[in-house]
């Protein structure tokens, strides 16, 4: 089960590396945060293991697409604040 989440996160990281300049990071972060929590809610309600694994792969993908832009935005804000000091 954990490997399913990790596989989705790896796929999301690879996907975001290809389209990093064509997206708006704030919007991407908000949308995929909602997708992440809806996938986790779907995982809770899955009756079988196959559906659970699929929802965890999608949750890992969404987690990568919401956390990577957030980390980039926070580091750029921190670097710009440090330059202004």
C-alpha positions in Angstrom: 0.0 0.0 0.0 2.8 2.4 0.8 4.5 1.6 -2.4 1.3 2.5 -4.3 1.4 6.0 -2.8 5.1 6.3 -3.5 4.7 5.2 -7.1 2.0 7.9 -7.6 4.2 10.5 -6.0 7.1 9.6 -8.3 4.9 9.8 -11.3 3.6 13.2 -10.2 7.2 14.5 -9.7 8.1 13.4 -13.2 5.0 14.9 -14.6 5.5 18.2 -12.9 9.1 18.4 -14.1 7.8 18.4 -17.7 5.2 21.2 -17.3 6.7 23.3 -14.6 6.8 26.6 -16.7 3.3 26.2 -18.2 1.4 26.2 -14.8 0.4 28.7 -12.2 1.7 27.3 -8.9 -0.8 28.9 -6.6 -3.8 27.5 -8.5 -2.1 24.1 -8.9 -1.4 23.8 -5.2 -5.0 24.7 -4.2 -6.7 22.4 -6.7 -4.5 19.4 -6.1 -4.7 19.8 -2.3 -8.5 19.3 -2.7 -7.9 16.4 -5.1 -5.4 14.8 -2.5 -7.9 14.9 0.3 -10.8 13.7 -1.8 -8.6 10.7 -2.9 -7.7 9.9 0.7 -11.4 10.1 1.5 -12.1 7.7 -1.3 -9.4 5.4 0.0 -11.1 5.2 3.3 -14.4 4.1 1.7 -12.9 1.5 -0.7 -14.1 -2.0 0.1 -11.3 -3.9 -1.7 -7.6 -3.8 -1.9 -7.4 -3.0 -5.7 -9.6 0.1 -5.4 -7.5 1.1 -2.4 -4.3 0.8 -4.3 -5.7 2.8 -7.2 -6.9 5.6 -4.9 -3.5 5.7 -3.2 -1.6 6.0 -6.5 -3.9 8.9 -7.4 -3.4 10.4 -3.9 0.4 10.2 -4.3 0.2 11.8 -7.7 -2.0 14.6 -6.3 0.3 15.0 -3.3 3.3 15.5 -5.5 1.4 18.1 -7.6 0.4 20.1 -4.6 3.6 19.9 -2.4 6.3 20.5 -5.0 4.9 23.9 -6.2 4.4 24.9 -2.5 8.0 24.1 -1.7 9.2 26.0 -4.7 7.1 29.1 -3.8 8.2 29.0 -0.2 11.9 28.7 -1.1 11.6 31.6 -3.6 9.8 33.8 -0.9 12.5 32.9 1.6 15.3 33.7 -0.9 13.7 37.1 -1.8 13.3 38.0 1.8 16.9 37.1 2.6 18.1 39.3 -0.3 16.1 42.3 1.0 17.7 42.0 4.5 
